[in-house]
Amino acid sequence: MWPKRKLQLVASSAAPGIGGVRAILKGVEVDFLEAEPTAKEFGKEFEECWMDRPFDTAISEAEAIGPVTELIYWQEEQESDFWREKALSQGLQQRSIQSLIHTIFEDELILWVSEPTVLFNERPLLVHILNEAGFEPTLLWPIGEENWQCERKQGVHWIMPDSWLEGLVDKSSLGKNSEGLGNKASWVIQNHSIDFYRAKNRHQYIGHLPRWPKAEEEESAAQIIATCIDLGVSWRDIVSALSFLWQDNKRADNLRWNFNDFRWNAGASGEELSSLSAKYLENWWAR
C-alpha cells in the first residue's frame, strides 16, 4: 500500500508568498511539514525504530499523518543541499515550489485581481458577484498582514491577487489559456447611472446601474462588472448581486410627476411625463 502523500516544504518563514502557498496546500487538502533551510530535522521522527521506544512516548502529529513522500524546496540555496541529499538517500521525489504551483493550477482558470480593489464584506467584489451567480470560484486572499485564506469551491475559477507570485512564477504560464475571455464589455458613466454594453463599440446595450457610492472606486467597480459580463454572468444575476446599491435609494418606479416636470426617476430613467390630468384616478386610500 502506497503511503499517503505528504510534502516536506523547505522554505524560510519570511519568504515572500509563503503564506499563500500554505493556504493553498491546506485548501487542496495536501498534508505538509515545514522546515527552515538551515534546520536539519528532516525525517527525525522516522529514524528511531518504534520497538525501541518507551511506551509512554507521545506520537507526534507528523507521525500520525505518515512519512514524508516528496521534498519541495523554495529556491536554489546552498543551505538546502542537506535536504536534497537526505531526500535522495530515502528515494524521495524532489522539485521546486514553482513546479508544484504549476501542477496545482494546471487545469484551473485563474482570474488575477489587481490591488487595491473594490471589496464587499472584506472580499473582492468579483468573488461576491460570481458567488451570487452560482460560479463558485475558489478564493485565495490575504487576511491581515501575514495570514492568508483559501476558500476552496467547486467552480473552475481561482481568484487571487496579482501581486502574490511576483518575482517567483510567471503568471502568464499558469493554468488554462484565458485569452479567449478578453475585455469585450464596456461602460459609460452618466450623470446618474453607469451604462453597460456588450461590446466596446456600444452596439448592444445591456443595462444600467446607479452610480457607485464611492467615487474613487467607481472605475474599478465598473471594470469588475464588465469582467463578469465577459465571463457570461447574466445581467439579472449582476443586478441581484449588487442590490445593496439600492438600499439607500428610494424607489420611484410608479411615481408620476406633475407640471410637466423632468426629474430623475430611479426606476424609469427619468422620462418626461405629460402634465395633462388623468381621466381616471383610483381612490386607493379609501380601500
C-alpha positions in Angstrom: 0.0 0.0 0.0 1.4 3.4 -1.0 1.9 5.9 1.8 -0.4 8.9 2.0 1.1 11.9 0.2 2.8 14.4 2.5 5.2 17.2 1.4 8.2 18.4 3.2 8.3 22.1 2.4 11.8 23.6 2.9 11.3 27.4 2.9 12.1 30.4 5.1 9.2 31.6 7.1 10.0 35.1 5.8 9.9 34.0 2.1 7.6 36.3 0.1 4.5 34.4 -0.9 4.9 31.6 1.6 1.6 32.4 3.3 -0.3 31.9 0.1 1.4 28.6 -0.5 0.5 27.3 2.9 -3.2 28.4 2.4 -3.4 26.7 -1.0 -1.9 23.4 0.3 -4.5 23.4 3.1 -7.2 24.4 0.6 -6.5 21.5 -1.7 -6.1 19.2 1.3 -2.4 18.2 0.9 -0.6 17.4 4.1 2.8 19.1 4.6 5.6 19.8 7.0 7.6 22.9 7.1 11.3 23.4 7.8 13.7 26.3 7.6 16.5 25.7 5.1 19.1 25.9 7.9 17.3 23.4 10.1 18.3 19.8 9.9 15.3 17.9 11.3 14.3 16.0 8.2 12.9 12.5 8.9 13.8 12.7 12.6 10.5 11.3 13.6 11.1 8.1 11.5 14.7 7.3 12.2 14.0 5.7 15.5 12.7 2.1 15.5 9.2 2.0 17.0 10.1 -1.1 19.0 12.9 0.7 20.8 10.6 3.5 22.1 9.2 3.6 25.6 5.5 3.0 25.8 4.8 6.5 27.1 6.3 8.3 24.2 3.7 10.5 22.6 3.2 10.2 18.8 3.7 13.4 17.0 1.2 14.8 14.6 3.7 14.2 11.7 3.9 10.5 12.6 0.1 10.2 12.7 -0.1 11.6 9.1 2.6 9.2 7.8 6.1 9.5 6.3 7.2 12.3 4.0 6.8 11.4 0.3 8.1 14.4 -1.5 10.6 17.3 -0.9 9.6 20.8 -2.1 12.3 23.4 -1.9 11.7 27.1 -2.2 14.7 28.1 -4.3 18.2 27.1 -5.2 20.2 27.7 -2.0 23.3 26.3 -0.5 21.6 25.7 2.8 19.1 23.3 1.3 21.8 20.8 0.0 21.4 18.8 3.2 17.7 18.3 2.5 18.2 17.2 -1.1 20.9 14.7 -0.1 18.7 13.3 2.7 15.7 13.1 0.3 17.9 11.4 -2.3 19.1 8.8 0.2 15.5 7.9 1.0 14.4 7.8 -2.6 12.0 10.8 -2.4 10.9 12.9 -5.3 12.3 16.4 -5.3 11.1 19.5 -7.1 10.8 23.3 -6.7 7.9 25.3 -5.4 7.5 26.7 -8.9 6.9 23.2 -10.3 4.4 22.4 -7.5 2.4 25.7 -8.2 2.3 24.9 -11.9 1.0 21.4 -11.2 -1.8 22.6 -8.8 -3.1 25.1 -11.3 -2.6 23.0 -14.4 -6.4 22.6 -15.1 -7.6 25.8 -13.4 -8.7 29.1 -14.8 -7.1 32.0 -12.8 -8.6 35.4 -12.6 -6.0 37.9 -11.3 -7.2 40.8 -9.1 -5.2 44.0 -9.1 -4.8 45.7 -5.8 -6.2 47.8 -4.4 -9.6 46.5 -5.5 -13.2 47.1 -4.6 -14.2 44.9 -1.6 -17.6 43.7 -0.4 -17.7 42.1 3.1 -13.9 42.1 3.1 -13.7 40.0 -0.1 -13.2 41.2 -3.7 -16.3 42.3 -5.4 -15.6 39.9 -8.2 -15.9 37.0 -5.8 -19.2 38.3 -4.5 -20.8 38.6 -7.9 -19.6 35.2 -9.1 -20.8 33.5 -6.0 -24.2 35.1 -6.3 -24.4 33.9 -9.9 -23.5 30.3 -8.9 -20.0 30.2 -10.4 -18.5 29.0 -7.0 -14.9 30.4 -7.6 -12.1 29.5 -5.2 -10.6 32.5 -3.4 -7.0 33.0 -2.3 -6.8 36.2 -0.3 -4.7 37.8 2.4 -6.3 38.5 5.8 -4.3 40.9 7.9 -0.6 41.4 7.3 0.7 37.9 7.3 -2.2 35.4 7.2 -3.9 34.1 4.1 -7.1 32.2 3.5 -8.1 29.8 0.7 -11.8 29.2 0.3 -12.0 26.1 -1.9 -15.1 25.8 -4.0 -16.2 23.6 -6.9 -16.0 26.1 -9.7 -13.3 26.2 -12.4 -12.1 29.8 -11.5 -9.4 30.7 -9.0 -9.4 34.4 -7.9 -6.0 35.6 -6.5 -4.1 38.9 -6.1 -1.8 39.5 -8.9 1.0 40.5 -6.5 1.2 37.1 -4.8 3.6 35.4 -7.1 5.6 38.5 -8.2 9.2 37.5 -8.7 8.5 33.8 -8.1 6.4 32.5 -11.1 5.5 33.8 -14.5 1.7 34.3 -14.0 1.0 34.0 -17.7 2.2 30.4 -17.7 -0.2 29.3 -15.0 -3.5 27.5 -15.6 -5.5 27.2 -18.8 -5.3 29.8 -21.6 -7.7 32.6 -20.8 -7.1 34.8 -23.8 -10.5 34.0 -25.2 -12.2 35.9 -22.4 -10.8 39.3 -23.3 -12.2 42.6 -22.2 -15.1 42.9 -24.5 -17.8 44.6 -22.3 -17.6 48.4 -21.9 -19.3 51.1 -19.9 -20.1 54.8 -19.8 -20.5 56.8 -16.6 -23.5 59.1 -16.9 -24.7 61.8 -14.5 -27.0 59.4 -12.6 -26.0 55.9 -13.8 -23.4 53.6 -15.3 -24.5 52.2 -18.7 -23.0 48.8 -19.8 -22.7 47.5 -23.3 -21.9 44.0 -24.7 -19.0 45.2 -26.8 -16.6 48.1 -26.9 -18.3 49.7 -29.9 -21.5 50.0 -27.8 -23.8 48.4 -30.3 -25.6 46.3 -27.8 -26.9 48.0 -24.6 -27.2 45.7 -21.6 -28.5 47.8 -18.8 -27.6 50.4 -16.2 -26.7 50.6 -12.6 -26.8 53.6 -10.2 -23.5 55.5 -9.7 -21.1 53.8 -7.3 -21.3 55.1 -3.7 -17.6 55.8 -3.5 -16.3 57.9 -6.4 -12.7 56.7 -6.0 -13.9 53.1 -6.6 -16.3 53.7 -9.5 -13.9 52.9 -12.4 -12.6 49.8 -10.7 -16.2 48.6 -9.9 -17.3 49.2 -13.5 -14.3 47.2 -14.7 -15.1 44.3 -12.4 -18.8 44.3 -13.6 -17.6 44.3 -17.2 -15.3 41.3 -16.4 -18.4 39.4 -15.0 -20.2 40.2 -18.3 -17.3 38.8 -20.3 -17.4 35.6 -18.1 -21.0 35.0 -19.1 -22.7 36.2 -15.9 -26.3 37.2 -16.7 -27.4 40.8 -16.2 -30.1 39.7 -13.8 -27.6 38.0 -11.6 -25.3 41.0 -11.6 -28.2 43.3 -10.7 -29.3 40.9 -7.9 -25.7 40.7 -6.5 -25.5 44.5 -6.5 -28.9 45.1 -4.9 -27.2 46.7 -1.9 -26.7 49.7 -4.1 -30.4 50.4 -3.9 -30.7 50.0 -0.2 -30.3 53.7 0.5 -32.2 54.8 -2.6 -36.0 55.5 -2.6 -37.6 53.6 -5.5 -39.9 55.7 -7.6 -40.9 53.3 -10.3 -44.6 54.3 -10.2 -44.3 57.9 -9.3 -45.9 60.4 -11.6 -44.5 63.9 -11.8 -47.0 66.8 -12.5 -46.5 70.2 -14.1 -44.5 68.7 -17.0 -41.5 68.2 -14.7 -38.4 66.4 -15.9 -36.8 64.6 -13.0 -34.7 61.6 -12.2 -36.8 58.5 -11.7 -34.7 55.7 -10.2 -36.9 53.0 -11.8 -37.8 54.6 -15.2 -34.6 56.6 -16.1 -36.4 60.0 -15.7 -38.6 60.1 -18.7 -40.7 63.2 -19.3 -44.4 62.7 -18.3 -47.4 64.5 -19.5 -48.9 67.2 -17.3 -52.4 66.6 -18.5 -54.8 65.4 -15.9 -55.6 61.7 -15.8 -59.1 60.6 -16.9 -59.5 58.3 -14.0 -57.8 58.3 -10.6 -58.5 55.4 -8.3 -59.2 56.2 -4.7 -56.6 53.8 -3.4 -56.5 55.4 0.0 -60.2 54.5 0.5 -59.6 50.8 0.4 
